[in-house]
Amino acid sequence: MRRGVIVPKGKTTARKKKGNGAKLGFEEKLWQAAEVEEDDEPFEEKMQRLTATLNEQFTESARLEAAIRENLRRLGYEF
């Protein structure tokens, strides 16, 4: 068992290997999505849409990070 990891009884922390080891966690889901996702949306339009969405998500991420840091600061935990 790895240090610092709480594992319920009967469970293990060992991970099953899949494929050549290059696909771990979210990467595997991305590859699966890439294999099935085909559409007629032109590349430039898709990239504009996706980068706009990503920008919104980065903005939201920064807002949430600031809120979490403030809450931790109020609790006496600053870093």
Secondary structure, DSSP 4 states (H G I P E B T S, - for coil): --TT----TT--------TTS---THHHHHHHHHHH------HHHHHHHHHHHHHHHHHHHHHHHHHHHHHHHHTT---
